Amino acid sequence: MKKLDKHQHMSTPAVAARSVGTRVLRSEDPRLLTGRGEFIADIDLPRQLHVAFVRSPVAHARITNIDLSAIRDADGVALAWSGKDVAAFCEGLVGEMAVEGCVPTTMPLLAGDEVLYVGEPVAVVVAESRYAAEDACELIDWDFEELPAVINMDAAAAGGPVANPQLPDNLGLNGGASFGDVSAAFDQAAQIVEGRFYTCRVSAAPMETRGVIADYEWASKTLRLWSNTQMPHYLKYMLTAYLGFPEQSVEVITPDTGGGFGMKAHVYPEEMLLPLLAREVGRPVKWIEDRRENLIAGAHAHEQYVDIAYALDAEGKITGVRTHALGDGGAYHMPPWSMAVEPWCAVVMTPTGIYDVPAAEYTYKAAATNKTPVGAYRGVGYMAGTFARECLADDAARALGMSPFDFRRHNVVREFPWTNPQGIVYQEGSWRQTIDALEEMVDYPAFLHRQAQLREQGRYIGLGLSCFVESSGESSATSLEHGLGDVYHDTATVRLNPNGTANVTIGLSAQGQGLATTMAQMAADTLGIKVEDVSVQTARSTDHAYGSGTIGSRGAVVAGGAVARAADVVREKVRQVAAHMLEAATDDIELVDGLASVKGVSDASVSIADVATAIYFDLDSWPKDFEPSLEATQAYDPSQAMFSNGGHAILVELEAETGFVRFEKIYSVEDCGTVINPNIVEGQIRGGVLQGIGASVFEELAYDESGQILTTTFLDYGLPTMDVAPPFEIHHLETPSSHSASGVKGMGESGLIAAPAAVLNAVNDALSPFGVVLRDLPLTPEKVLDAMSVATTASGPDEGL
Amino acid sequence: MKPPKFRYVAPRTLDEAVEHLAADPDAKVLSGGQSLMPLLAMRLAAPSILVDLQHVPGLDGIEDQGSSVLIGAGVTHREIERSDVIAQRLPILSSAVVHIAHPQIRSRGTFGGSTAHADPSGEWPTVLLALGATMHAVGPRGRRTIEADDFFVGPFTSTLDEDEILTHVSVPTTRTAWSFQEAAVKRGDYGLALVAATGIPRDGQLAEARVSVGAAVGSVRRLTDVERLLSRGPVTDALAEEAALTAAASVDPISDIHGNSEYRRKLVASLVRRAVLELKNGA
């Protein structure tokens, strides 16, 4: 495996924790919770026009004629374009990933000769109001010949009708690898357990939909683009690469954003079109996605099958694992991540989970279908992989007659650093401790007793366990170690003001994670000042700090590292001047609790505020050859992959009359190394687990046989609500990272990564008297009631089962 | 999701409202907008003119008239939820109202609007059918009353004429044995099945039972086979079980992405069982 050369920006300073680890209230909340946020829909520019899209009503068709003249003649319409008009500026967005067997696709900004999924943009209308634009959209005159709609990924992968002519075999991705002697493990296995698990198609469904505003000033060739993207700098780069806008004159602005969850970590045709439209009409243009568009045309997520098998030896140890993932990628690779995000991540990232398995083999395939492209969604791919591994762990435990806790403890990695079969090093972890902690939290013997008692009354409760290891702090190292070559780094700027307060700017845009709070904590502790004396600006403009995107559980780790490094440069300046003022050596000065003090000399100190004031206004306090800038910008990228870990145990009851799954309690254990702010970590757990419950029980983007999407409003697409959210009990373990700033690890995705497996395991545990095991999400009331109807009589299941 | 163009009037009298409706066959009444506004936004409806009733007097009020309660069509779900008269005289309405959407929507949506909309998964059509309510309507041909049995005739279809306005509903208070059951995956969701059952306790038995089903079926309807069964004798566990089986046999439920016909049949049976057992306890 290729290793990263270690560069200067990969080290972080040692910092004494003061505010880190405490429940600092989110500084964002007073503004956001009182309606004082400014989201993209709140922004109106003088003279702006409004944009609406004509989207394909059919899954697959050849466009034989398209005539926009009636649209162009309609009241209030400034411009209308079809695919032909826009192709002159941009042929489309290339989607591919540098992994074995990836065949790239080009997604046109507006459909060309063929439409490939319901919701694909076909024409765009710019008008005086959104009303006028939508009225005009209805005037489109076009003819198309319907082509076979490829809906089923198994059939697509097997050949047959082609979904996208750019992928003649219907495969956007096809590869695999093997590590260790997998064949021997399976040949010599005492027992093999296997299963095919299905994670259904869902939407990240952020509460704020997507939105773009573009304003082009022809005289200075300046483009300002507002987008609630998670990757403003990448978007800026794409605007130059694809559209030729001069890089130095492009600014991407990210206002307050109401959730992204990966859906907003793509580059979309709409983001490329609006700058072109603004330039063409000479006025600002605005598009706010409506909920129907968001459910139809925002990147979809998750849909894939994972076939998994464990070879077990006579002692019940897993000696080998085979994982075969087949993803439904939709009609195109979703730029920039591609169809690889689901099946590739599902098998390549942590193929052995928390288990000490010496041999692993995997294959990944992504089938093209005539459905909306599948992209990233919180814990992308890891969810399906964890789902398959952890549900099969329960199957194995049942087959061996072991408790799910014992089976996991029997197989868990115990010694660190541990090198997995791929050669990836896991430096530290509390994998075994997680299992012990969960077993204690749920009081397993008491649960079993209660379960047995309730069964006698015809009530069915179940406990499901799921343990995870999460690759976090997405970095160049993580990418390289997993066989990719993506390069990441982020910068942060820290400035100490004359009164000893600090302003911090980071390169990551925030979608609600509380980055302004946690980064203030990191800066405060590094500078030795109070957290309320630090103001953090998350990326609002690409004119400031650089960032590789708020993705991959990297915010706390990567922005935190950059903030600590930049603050450390400023800290050194303060120490130099304090040393001069206190007539001590710089090495003896420490900055803690607002004071610059001489180590070991109790009364030799000066306030950091006084030092800052002196640097700005008092030349006499300066040492010789001093350079007074109290502002520093530094980069950070972790030197190696890092992994957080934890687990959830979920307690459910199945309602025998309705098949409804009722959630009684969630037990969560999280080890993300040093916890910067428990409130924020717990919020991430709660939100992520709820999304996992949604993806397991309530949510599915459904299609009919003709490729028509059936779930286009929240009436039909069932997001979980507070009334189905059970109480949580959360336990923190802290195993600091060996190499990140303050030992933090990322954890933003773990809830969704691991919760679905716990839900399915809980439901299957509850169903155990019926002898039925479910493996396909979502666990609809219909499926659950069907399962409970097996061998039942009016009085309950057969006693013999 | 912007509505197509429409004209809008806000008449100040009922007569004026009726005139607008009579003058244009594509006119639609706007009450709370709970169902109409989404239909407009999705461009599933394109009325030429909306006749907003919010300034029309006389459509409000919940009036206890002894053997019935007269409820104005403009009364919001939230007002019903908070009404002492309803809680005391028609507790089945209090029980059903909390299943209607969420508090914000209940504060906008109206009793009359939902009733006239005749959504098969609507709580009010199901409940009013089981109570044998009487609808009061006014139109260009004057006032008339329509019995619930004659009012709900199909999915989103009532016998209210296009130019008529539902003004009040008279709901009998004599059916003191009652049960309302709804199976919804989450609070505020449309129900997968709704069952309302009522009767008059008489000599340890249940007289004049009425049982209705909504949501699981194409249009809200009574389960007359179940009603006949309930009139046969005292309500017992065994009778509840038989009622469930009878209900399952007498419905032809719809299939959609939220549940197939067989699932909904089981659900209707479960809800009828629960409803009858509750009647037993109340009787």
Boltz contact constraints between the chains, C-beta under 6 A:
constraints:
  - contact:
      token1: [A, 130]
      token2: [B, 2]
      max_distance: 6.0
  - contact:
      token1: [A, 131]
      token2: [B, 2]
      max_distance: 6.0
  - contact:
      token1: [A, 134]
      token2: [B, 2]
      max_distance: 6.0
  - contact:
      token1: [A, 290]
      token2: [B, 1]
      max_distance: 6.0
  - contact:
      token1: [A, 292]
      token2: [B, 1]
      max_distance: 6.0
  - contact:
      token1: [A, 657]
      token2: [B, 270]
      max_distance: 6.0
  - contact:
      token1: [A, 658]
      token2: [B, 183]
      max_distance: 6.0
  - contact:
      token1: [A, 702]
      token2: [B, 257]
      max_distance: 6.0
  - contact:
      token1: [A, 710]
      token2: [B, 257]
      max_distance: 6.0
  - contact:
      token1: [A, 721]
      token2: [B, 186]
      max_distance: 6.0
  - contact:
      token1: [A, 723]
      token2: [B, 187]
      max_distance: 6.0
  - contact:
      token1: [A, 724]
      token2: [B, 186]
      max_distance: 6.0
  - contact:
      token1: [A, 782]
      token2: [B, 259]
      max_distance: 6.0
  - contact:
      token1: [A, 782]
      token2: [B, 263]
      max_distance: 6.0
